[in-house]
Amino acid sequence: MSASPAKSDVNLPDLSAFWMPFTANRQFKSAPRLLVSAKGMYYTSHDGRRILDGTAGLWCVNAGHCRDEIVAAVQAQAAEMDFAPTFQMGHPKAFEAATKIAKHTPGDLKHIFFTNSGSEAVDTALKIALAYHRARGEGQRTRLIGRERGYHGVGFGGISVGGIAPNRKAFSGQLLPSVDHLPHTLNLRETAFSKGQPAWGAHLADELERLVTLHDASTIAAVIVEPVAGSTGVLIPPQGYLQRLREICDRHGILLIFDEVITGWGRLGAPFAANYFGVTPDLLTMAKGTNNAAAPLGAVAASRRVHDTIVDGAPAGIELFHGYTYSAHPVAVAAACATIDLYEREGLFERAAQMAPLFEEAIHKLRGERHVIDVRNLGLVGGVELQSREGAPGARAYEVFVRCYQKGVLTRYTGDILAFSPPLIVDEAQLGEIFSTVAQVLKEVE
């Protein structure tokens, strides 16, 4: 007679059909972790436990889960109009959402091109950069410069300019040609346990001058970086680094692209990292927090110069042969409108700035805990790097992740780095719970 299923196995769906992304499928399906509902700062797991969200879902639920205003906007739009094309047609919410986004984008980045994800936003930005140079008579500018350890999604453009080796390995034979990479900015010998931006490392931006000398500026279309590199393990830019990149790009006529899929919409206590750092790129990608992840949505904000050069310089007809069936999907942009209204009404960007010192204090209490070799933070994003087990990189952080989940806290890990990015509504007690749970687990794991 077979044993009765454990409580955690009751009502589990058939797990076999779904091939899960960025997941060890065999490992997961042997001991699944399912989330079945969410509200505010908490998920509920399939076995009925409340899980404190220390990662805003996947860096994206900035306003907290299932906010009533966003839910109502999605429901109303789905009932009123489920879909409308934006190829040679339009619908009001698309223009309303673009206007609301442009209110917060820095400088003159006021032209919004909608996509469905951060990956699509990156590939769109790269194509816009190439189209811009062609429109101004410099079509030979085709080289793209990314950065080691950069993450720019999973399209062929994104993994080509990205610099995370496992994401590139299986597809290396078909990546874009004419791509080079800047060095990453992490140096634990010089910057370990820095609070905020490290003082060391601005000179690493000068590597762009070396690449200009190597390839010649006349061949380079754009440089793309994450202002704060998130998915690789939270790499904070050194003081003056982004400013120096901007100066070098200006000197050589190279476009600067900020990938703000993670940093956008309040993560640093400002609408975008570009606002926070006072450095305005030529193109800026966003997704995730744009509509609180209520539906797939991404976008590119383009400067007036880039937009006008392409649009005004084209012959009559379509100016940019690019777009997606679901660009500015009515439900997704309705959620964006409600989300941005919520950010403004509740002052969530300002709240994130106020909570940042408390976040910094709480995360740096992990210094001195077993296995911790670095803690780094800025705004409401932080990383805790662990010493890897010999011969088993990533195993220790994975164990910490699982044990934290079992104790009711959702974290994220990449390699042996724990990453934290709670919703902007997090309070001091919840910050304490997140990091005290991590500290307890670090005492338990070998």
C-alpha positions as CSV (number, residue, x, y, z in Angstrom):
1,M,0.0,0.0,0.0
2,S,1.5,3.3,-1.1
3,A,2.1,6.1,1.5
4,S,-0.2,9.1,1.5
5,P,1.3,12.1,-0.3
6,A,3.0,14.7,1.9
7,K,1.1,17.9,2.5
8,S,3.6,19.8,0.2
9,D,2.7,17.3,-2.6
10,V,-1.0,17.8,-2.4
11,N,-2.5,19.6,-5.4
12,L,0.7,19.8,-7.3
13,P,0.2,20.0,-11.0
14,D,1.8,17.7,-13.5
15,L,5.3,19.2,-13.8
16,S,6.6,17.3,-16.8
17,A,5.4,19.5,-19.7
18,F,6.9,22.9,-18.6
19,W,10.6,23.2,-19.7
20,M,11.6,25.8,-17.1
21,P,13.9,28.7,-18.0
22,F,17.3,29.2,-16.3
23,T,16.4,26.3,-14.0
24,A,18.0,23.0,-13.1
25,N,14.8,21.2,-14.2
26,R,15.6,17.7,-12.8
27,Q,16.6,19.1,-9.5
28,F,13.6,21.5,-9.2
29,K,11.0,18.9,-10.2
30,S,12.4,16.5,-7.6
31,A,11.6,19.0,-4.9
32,P,9.4,21.8,-6.4
33,R,9.0,25.2,-4.9
34,L,5.7,26.6,-6.2
35,L,4.2,30.0,-5.4
36,V,0.4,30.2,-5.7
37,S,-0.6,33.7,-4.6
38,A,0.9,37.0,-3.6
39,K,0.0,40.3,-1.9
40,G,2.1,43.2,-0.8
41,M,5.5,42.0,0.4
42,Y,4.6,38.3,0.5
43,Y,4.0,35.2,-1.6
44,T,2.1,32.1,-0.5
45,S,3.7,28.8,-1.3
46,H,1.8,25.7,-2.5
47,D,2.1,24.2,1.0
48,G,0.5,27.3,2.5
49,R,3.5,29.1,3.9
50,R,4.0,32.9,3.8
51,I,7.2,33.8,1.9
52,L,8.7,37.3,2.4
53,D,9.8,38.5,-1.0
54,G,13.4,39.8,-0.8
55,T,13.8,40.1,-4.6
56,A,10.7,41.8,-5.9
57,G,9.9,38.6,-7.8
58,L,12.7,38.8,-10.3
59,W,13.9,42.3,-9.7
60,C,10.5,43.5,-11.1
61,V,7.6,43.9,-8.6
62,N,8.7,47.3,-7.4
63,A,5.4,48.5,-6.0
64,G,4.6,45.2,-4.2
65,H,2.4,42.3,-5.3
66,C,-1.2,42.5,-6.5
67,R,-1.7,46.2,-5.9
68,D,-5.5,46.9,-6.2
69,E,-5.1,49.8,-8.6
70,I,-3.0,47.8,-11.0
71,V,-5.3,44.7,-10.8
72,A,-8.3,46.9,-11.5
73,A,-6.6,48.5,-14.6
74,V,-5.7,45.1,-16.0
75,Q,-9.2,43.8,-15.5
76,A,-10.9,46.8,-17.0
77,Q,-8.6,46.9,-20.0
78,A,-9.1,43.2,-20.7
79,A,-12.8,43.6,-20.6
80,E,-12.8,46.7,-22.8
81,M,-10.3,45.8,-25.5
82,D,-8.1,42.7,-25.4
83,F,-5.8,43.6,-28.3
84,A,-5.2,46.2,-30.9
85,P,-2.4,46.3,-33.4
86,T,0.2,49.1,-33.4
87,F,1.4,48.5,-37.0
88,Q,-0.1,51.4,-38.9
89,M,-2.8,51.6,-36.2
90,G,-2.9,52.7,-32.5
91,H,-4.9,52.8,-29.3
92,P,-5.1,55.5,-26.7
93,K,-3.4,53.6,-23.8
94,A,-0.2,53.2,-25.9
95,F,0.2,56.9,-26.2
96,E,-0.8,57.6,-22.6
97,A,1.7,55.1,-21.3
98,A,4.5,56.5,-23.5
99,T,3.7,60.0,-22.2
100,K,3.8,58.8,-18.6
101,I,7.1,57.1,-19.1
102,A,8.6,60.1,-20.8
103,K,7.7,62.2,-17.8
104,H,10.3,60.3,-15.8
105,T,13.1,59.5,-18.3
106,P,16.1,61.8,-18.0
107,G,17.2,64.5,-20.4
108,D,15.6,64.4,-23.7
109,L,15.0,60.7,-23.8
110,K,11.3,61.3,-24.6
111,H,10.6,58.9,-27.5
112,I,9.4,55.5,-26.3
113,F,9.5,52.3,-28.4
114,F,7.6,49.5,-26.8
115,T,8.7,45.9,-26.7
116,N,7.6,42.9,-24.6
117,S,10.7,42.2,-22.4
118,G,14.1,43.5,-21.5
119,S,15.7,41.1,-24.0
120,E,13.7,42.6,-26.8
121,A,14.4,46.1,-25.5
122,V,18.1,45.5,-25.8
123,D,18.0,44.1,-29.3
124,T,15.7,47.0,-30.2
125,A,18.2,49.5,-28.8
126,L,21.1,47.9,-30.7
127,K,19.1,48.1,-34.0
128,I,18.2,51.7,-33.3
129,A,21.8,52.5,-32.8
130,L,22.8,51.0,-36.1
131,A,19.9,52.7,-37.9
132,Y,20.9,56.0,-36.4
133,H,24.4,55.9,-37.8
134,R,23.2,54.7,-41.2
135,A,20.7,57.5,-41.3
136,R,23.5,60.1,-40.7
137,G,25.7,58.6,-43.4
138,E,28.0,56.6,-41.2
139,G,26.7,53.1,-42.0
140,Q,30.2,51.7,-41.4
141,R,29.7,52.2,-37.6
142,T,28.6,48.6,-36.9
143,R,30.7,47.6,-34.0
144,L,29.1,47.1,-30.6
145,I,30.9,47.3,-27.3
146,G,29.5,45.4,-24.2
147,R,31.2,44.6,-20.9
148,E,32.4,41.4,-19.3
149,R,29.9,40.0,-16.8
150,G,27.2,42.1,-18.4
151,Y,23.7,40.7,-18.8
152,H,21.5,42.1,-21.6
153,G,18.9,39.4,-22.0
154,V,18.9,36.3,-24.2
155,G,18.4,37.5,-27.7
156,F,21.3,37.0,-30.0
157,G,22.1,40.7,-29.8
158,G,21.9,40.6,-26.0
159,I,24.1,37.6,-25.5
160,S,26.6,38.9,-28.0
161,V,27.2,42.2,-26.1
162,G,26.6,40.4,-22.8
163,G,29.6,39.0,-21.0
164,I,28.3,36.0,-18.9
165,A,30.1,33.0,-20.2
166,P,27.5,30.2,-19.6
167,N,24.9,32.3,-21.5
168,R,27.1,32.5,-24.5
169,K,28.8,29.2,-24.6
170,A,26.3,27.0,-26.4
171,F,25.6,29.7,-29.0
172,S,29.1,31.1,-29.5
173,G,29.4,30.0,-33.1
174,Q,26.5,32.2,-34.1
175,L,26.9,35.4,-32.0
176,L,27.0,38.8,-33.7
177,P,30.3,39.7,-35.4
178,S,32.1,42.9,-34.6
179,V,31.5,42.9,-30.9
180,D,34.1,43.7,-28.2
181,H,33.9,44.0,-24.4
182,L,35.1,46.3,-21.7
183,P,36.4,44.7,-18.5
184,H,34.1,44.4,-15.6
185,T,34.6,46.6,-12.5
186,L,34.7,44.2,-9.6
187,N,38.0,43.9,-7.8
188,L,37.6,42.4,-4.3
189,R,41.1,43.2,-3.3
190,E,40.4,46.9,-3.8
191,T,36.7,47.3,-3.2
192,A,35.4,44.5,-0.8
193,F,32.7,45.6,1.6
194,S,32.4,49.0,0.0
195,K,29.2,50.9,1.0
196,G,27.7,52.5,-2.1
197,Q,30.0,53.3,-5.0
198,P,33.6,52.1,-4.5
199,A,36.3,54.8,-4.7
200,W,38.5,52.6,-6.8
201,G,37.9,51.8,-10.5
202,A,37.0,54.8,-12.5
203,H,40.1,54.3,-14.6
204,L,38.6,51.1,-16.0
205,A,36.4,53.2,-18.2
206,D,39.6,54.3,-20.0
207,E,39.7,50.8,-21.5
208,L,37.1,52.2,-24.0
209,E,39.9,54.4,-25.3
210,R,42.0,51.4,-25.9
211,L,39.2,49.7,-27.9
212,V,38.8,52.9,-29.9
213,T,42.4,52.8,-30.8
214,L,42.2,49.1,-31.7
215,H,39.1,49.3,-33.8
216,D,39.0,53.0,-34.8
217,A,36.1,55.2,-33.6
218,S,34.6,55.3,-37.1
219,T,33.6,51.7,-36.8
220,I,32.0,51.8,-33.4
221,A,28.2,52.3,-33.2
222,A,27.5,52.0,-29.5
223,V,28.6,51.0,-26.0
224,I,26.0,49.2,-23.8
225,V,26.3,48.8,-20.0
226,E,24.1,48.2,-17.0
227,P,24.7,51.2,-14.7
228,V,24.5,48.7,-11.9
229,A,25.2,45.1,-13.2
230,G,22.5,43.1,-11.6
231,S,22.1,39.5,-12.8
232,T,25.9,38.8,-12.6
233,G,25.8,39.5,-8.9
234,V,25.3,43.2,-8.2
235,L,28.4,45.1,-9.4
236,I,28.3,48.7,-8.3
237,P,30.0,51.3,-10.6
238,P,33.0,53.0,-9.2
239,Q,32.8,56.7,-8.5
240,G,33.2,58.6,-11.8
241,Y,33.2,55.5,-14.0
242,L,29.9,56.2,-15.8
243,Q,30.7,59.9,-16.2
244,R,34.0,58.9,-17.9
245,L,32.3,56.5,-20.3
246,R,29.9,59.3,-21.3
247,E,32.8,61.6,-22.0
248,I,34.7,59.1,-24.1
249,C,31.6,58.2,-26.1
250,D,30.9,61.9,-26.7
251,R,34.5,62.5,-27.8
252,H,34.3,59.8,-30.5
253,G,30.7,60.1,-31.7
254,I,29.7,56.7,-30.1
255,L,26.2,56.2,-28.7
256,L,25.9,55.2,-25.0
257,I,23.1,52.8,-24.1
258,F,22.1,52.2,-20.5
259,D,20.4,48.9,-19.8
260,E,18.1,49.8,-17.0
261,V,15.8,46.8,-17.0
262,I,16.8,46.2,-13.3
263,T,17.7,49.7,-12.2
264,G,14.7,51.4,-13.7
265,W,11.7,52.6,-11.8
266,G,13.1,53.4,-8.4
267,R,15.6,50.8,-7.5
268,L,18.2,53.4,-6.6
269,G,15.8,55.9,-5.2
270,A,15.3,57.8,-8.5
271,P,13.2,57.0,-11.5
272,F,16.3,55.6,-13.4
273,A,19.9,55.1,-12.6
274,A,20.7,57.8,-15.2
275,N,18.8,60.3,-13.0
276,Y,20.7,59.0,-9.9
277,F,24.1,59.2,-11.4
278,G,23.5,62.4,-13.4
279,V,24.6,60.7,-16.6
280,T,22.2,60.7,-19.5
281,P,22.7,58.0,-22.2
282,D,21.5,58.2,-25.8
283,L,19.3,55.2,-25.5
284,L,17.8,53.6,-22.3
285,T,16.2,50.2,-22.0
286,M,13.6,49.3,-19.4
287,A,11.1,46.5,-18.6
288,K,10.3,44.8,-15.2
289,G,9.2,47.6,-13.0
290,T,7.7,49.6,-15.9
291,N,4.3,48.0,-15.1
292,N,5.2,46.2,-11.9
293,A,5.6,43.0,-14.0
294,A,1.8,42.6,-14.3
295,A,2.2,41.6,-17.9
296,P,5.1,41.3,-20.3
297,L,6.4,44.8,-21.3
298,G,9.6,46.5,-22.2
299,A,10.6,49.7,-23.9
300,V,13.4,51.8,-25.2
301,A,13.7,55.5,-24.5
302,A,15.5,57.3,-27.3
303,S,16.9,60.8,-27.3
304,R,15.4,63.4,-29.5
305,R,18.6,63.5,-31.7
306,V,18.5,59.7,-32.3
307,H,14.7,59.7,-33.0
308,D,14.7,62.7,-35.2
309,T,17.7,61.6,-37.2
310,I,16.0,58.3,-38.1
311,V,12.5,59.5,-38.5
312,D,13.1,62.8,-40.2
313,G,15.9,61.5,-42.4
314,A,13.9,58.6,-43.8
315,P,12.0,58.7,-47.1
316,A,8.2,58.7,-47.1
317,G,6.8,55.6,-45.5
318,I,8.0,53.4,-42.6
319,E,11.0,54.9,-41.0
320,L,12.2,51.9,-38.9
321,F,11.5,48.4,-40.0
322,H,11.2,46.9,-36.6
323,G,8.5,46.1,-34.0
324,Y,6.5,43.3,-32.4
325,T,3.0,42.0,-32.6
326,Y,2.5,42.8,-28.9
327,S,4.3,46.2,-28.9
328,A,2.2,48.3,-26.5
329,H,-0.2,45.5,-25.8
330,P,-3.4,47.2,-24.3
331,V,-3.3,45.2,-21.1
332,A,0.4,45.7,-20.5
333,V,0.4,49.4,-21.1
334,A,-2.8,49.8,-19.0
335,A,-0.8,48.2,-16.2
336,A,2.0,50.6,-16.8
337,C,-0.2,53.6,-16.6
338,A,-1.6,52.4,-13.3
339,T,1.8,51.5,-12.0
340,I,3.4,54.9,-12.8
341,D,0.4,56.6,-11.2
342,L,1.0,54.5,-8.1
343,Y,4.7,55.3,-8.0
344,E,3.9,59.0,-8.1
345,R,1.0,59.0,-5.7
346,E,2.8,57.0,-3.0
347,G,6.2,58.6,-3.6
348,L,7.9,55.2,-3.9
349,F,11.1,56.5,-5.5
350,E,11.5,58.9,-2.6
351,R,10.6,56.2,-0.2
352,A,13.3,53.9,-1.7
353,A,15.9,56.7,-1.2
354,Q,14.8,57.0,2.5
355,M,15.0,53.3,3.0
356,A,18.4,52.9,1.3
357,P,20.5,53.7,4.5
358,L,18.5,51.1,6.5
359,F,19.0,48.6,3.7
360,E,22.8,49.3,3.7
361,E,23.0,48.9,7.5
362,A,21.0,45.7,7.5
363,I,22.9,44.0,4.6
364,H,26.4,45.0,5.9
365,K,25.6,43.2,9.2
366,L,26.4,40.1,7.3
367,R,30.0,41.1,7.2
368,G,31.8,38.6,9.4
369,E,29.3,35.8,9.0
370,R,30.6,32.4,7.8
371,H,31.6,32.2,4.2
372,V,31.0,35.9,3.4
373,I,33.8,37.5,1.4
374,D,32.1,40.7,0.2
375,V,29.0,42.8,0.7
376,R,28.0,45.5,-1.8
377,N,25.0,47.7,-2.1
378,L,23.4,50.8,-3.6
379,G,19.9,52.1,-3.2
380,L,17.7,49.1,-2.6
381,V,19.8,46.5,-4.3
382,G,22.6,44.5,-2.8
383,G,24.9,41.5,-3.2
384,V,26.5,39.2,-0.7
385,E,29.4,37.1,-2.2
386,L,30.2,33.8,-0.6
387,Q,33.4,31.8,-0.7
388,S,32.9,29.0,-3.2
389,R,33.2,25.4,-2.1
390,E,36.2,23.7,-3.7
391,G,35.2,22.0,-6.9
392,A,31.5,23.0,-6.5
393,P,31.0,26.7,-7.5
394,G,27.5,27.9,-6.8
395,A,26.6,25.0,-4.5
396,R,26.9,27.0,-1.3
397,A,24.7,29.9,-2.5
398,Y,22.1,27.5,-3.8
399,E,21.9,25.8,-0.5
400,V,21.5,29.2,1.3
401,F,18.7,30.1,-1.2
402,V,16.8,26.8,-0.6
403,R,17.2,27.1,3.2
404,C,16.0,30.7,3.3
405,Y,13.0,29.7,1.3
406,Q,12.3,26.9,3.7
407,K,12.5,29.5,6.5
408,G,10.1,31.9,4.7
409,V,12.3,34.3,2.8
410,L,12.8,34.5,-0.9
411,T,16.3,35.4,-2.1
412,R,18.1,35.1,-5.4
413,Y,21.5,33.7,-6.2
414,T,23.9,33.7,-9.1
415,G,27.0,31.6,-8.8
416,D,28.0,32.1,-5.2
417,I,26.5,35.5,-4.9
418,L,23.2,36.2,-3.1
419,A,21.2,39.1,-4.6
420,F,18.6,41.2,-2.8
421,S,16.2,43.7,-4.4
422,P,13.0,43.9,-2.2
423,P,9.9,45.8,-3.4
424,L,10.1,49.5,-2.7
425,I,7.4,49.2,-0.1
426,V,9.6,47.1,2.2
427,D,9.8,48.3,5.8
428,E,12.6,48.2,8.4
429,A,11.2,45.2,10.2
430,Q,11.0,43.2,6.9
431,L,14.6,44.2,6.1
432,G,15.6,42.9,9.5
433,E,13.8,39.6,8.8
434,I,15.4,39.1,5.4
435,F,19.0,39.6,6.6
436,S,18.6,37.9,10.0
437,T,17.3,34.8,8.2
438,V,20.2,34.9,5.8
439,A,22.6,35.2,8.8
440,Q,21.0,32.2,10.5
441,V,21.2,30.1,7.4
442,L,24.9,31.0,6.9
443,K,25.6,29.7,10.4
444,E,24.0,26.4,9.3
445,V,25.5,25.7,5.9
446,E,29.0,24.2,5.4
